[in-house]
Amino acid sequence: MFSLDANGQTSSQFYLVSMGIGDPDNITVRALKTVRQADVVFAMTRVQENFSELLQGKEVYNAGHGLFTPMARRKVTDEEVDALEAQTRNIIRKAVNAGKTIAVLDYGDPLVYGPQVGYLKEFQDLNPVVIPGVSSFNAANAVLAQGVTNGPRNESVILTAAKTTREGYQGTDPLVKLAESQSTLAFFTMGLALPEVVRQLMQHYPEKTPVAIVLHAGVAEKQSVLRATLDTIVERTEGGTLPFEHMIYVGEFLERA
């Protein structure tokens, strides 16, 4: 189902495309070319709104959130999910049989907590091609403008999620275990309970370890950084209330000369 096009790039009938993060102009040239050649597009409402001009003249459908994964069933009934998945399968299979190109659009890095990753498994027989893009991690690093691997005592960076702090978490990577090396930690912060994160980190990190919260990375007019230390960050954020779009960094690389 895929080959090389005239430019030597992998071509397919089915793509999972990162549209970048934040402002629409964070899209890559390759992603832009891929979407332009697509006949059928699946995207969440926000993506459709941000790229409405690019999507004009195409068949556009709701991509859902977490379709073909257990994530989709957290907030809606099984019947609703089953119906949307069945409809999506039907549309995509018919489009492929008609020789059309399909693009599923996602934010940031589609393979790091990406809500559309389930499409890859569901349609693996179509040999899907993933088009990478600017992730929230890339964008937040740029806002910090500090080398995340340049800690004075370590060069390792651990990407993690705040859910590893939840009571009853059964994974082999609880936060307190990750914290033992005192490596730089970069949190994708869905469902974050900041006071609990801090409590667990302070079992291994000094209380004056720098912390940075990057807000709205990639949105030029809104992005900003809140800086503190482990022992002050909860107070600085008034108990941990933060907007959805943020990443948290903990580590000595944040120290400024």
Summary of the structure (lengths in Angstrom):
residues: 257
radius of gyration: 20.3
end to end distance: 54.0
largest distance: 61.1
contacts: 786
relative contact order: 0.15
helix: 33%
strand: 20%
